[in-house]
Each structure stands twice: as structure tokens, then as C-alpha cells.
């Protein structure tokens, strides 16, 4: 049986604010969510994709041995 493909974690919703100087900014809480996404969610997704690829490799090797 082929394993399910891991889902890409959703990008966090950020509330952008226009400052008086004409620049956009986000709150500290949103910055923390963005950093968590970069530092935790994306590496975990990459690990899951690599694990998925290994599992598919095992399945492909098994099929090739039977041929």
C-alpha cells in the first residue's frame, strides 16, 4: 500500500499594519508564528517528505524484486 503524501503545513495568517513612515509591519505575535513556521513546521515537513521517499523506495525495491 502506498503511504499518503504528507501535507504542506499552512502558512500562518499575518496581520499586516501600515506604519506612519509608509512601511508595513507585523505584530510580535505574528513574527513568532512566522519564526515557528520556519524553524519548526518546515523542517518537520521536510523530515516527513524524506520518510515518505524512503517508504516509496522500499515499495519500489519490493516490486522490482518480484519482476
C-alpha positions as CSV (number, residue, x, y, z in Angstrom):
1,X,0.0,0.0,0.0
2,X,1.3,3.4,-0.9
3,X,1.6,5.8,2.0
4,X,-0.3,9.1,2.0
5,X,1.8,12.1,0.9
6,X,2.4,14.5,3.8
7,X,0.5,17.8,3.6
8,X,2.4,21.0,3.4
9,X,1.8,22.9,6.7
10,X,-0.4,26.0,6.1
11,X,1.4,29.3,6.0
12,X,0.4,31.4,9.1
13,X,-2.0,34.2,8.6
14,X,-0.4,37.5,9.4
15,X,-2.0,40.8,10.2
16,X,0.0,43.5,8.3
17,X,-0.1,47.1,9.5
18,X,0.8,50.2,7.6
19,X,3.0,52.4,9.8
20,X,3.2,56.2,9.7
21,X,6.5,56.0,7.9
22,X,4.9,54.1,5.0
23,X,6.3,50.7,5.9
24,X,4.4,47.6,6.6
25,X,5.0,45.7,9.8
26,X,3.6,42.7,11.8
27,X,3.0,42.2,15.5
28,X,5.4,40.4,17.7
29,X,2.9,37.5,18.0
30,X,2.8,37.2,14.2
31,X,6.6,37.3,14.0
32,X,6.7,34.5,16.5
33,X,4.3,32.5,14.4
34,X,6.3,33.1,11.3
35,X,9.5,32.1,13.0
36,X,7.9,28.9,14.4
37,X,6.8,28.1,10.8
38,X,10.4,28.5,9.6
39,X,12.1,26.9,12.5
40,X,9.7,24.0,13.3
41,X,7.0,23.4,10.8
42,X,9.1,23.4,7.6
43,X,11.9,21.1,9.0
44,X,9.2,18.7,10.3
45,X,7.6,18.7,6.9
46,X,11.0,18.0,5.2
47,X,11.5,15.1,7.6
48,X,8.1,13.7,6.7
49,X,8.8,14.0,3.0
50,X,12.2,12.3,3.3
51,X,10.5,9.5,5.3
52,X,7.8,9.2,2.6
53,X,10.5,8.9,-0.1
54,X,12.2,6.2,1.9
55,X,8.9,4.3,2.2
56,X,8.3,4.6,-1.5
57,X,11.8,3.4,-2.2
58,X,11.1,0.2,-0.1
59,X,7.9,-0.4,-2.0
60,X,9.7,0.2,-5.4
61,X,12.5,-2.2,-4.4
62,X,10.0,-4.8,-3.4
63,X,8.2,-4.5,-6.7
64,X,11.5,-4.7,-8.6
65,X,12.5,-7.9,-6.8
66,X,9.3,-9.6,-7.8
67,X,9.8,-8.9,-11.5
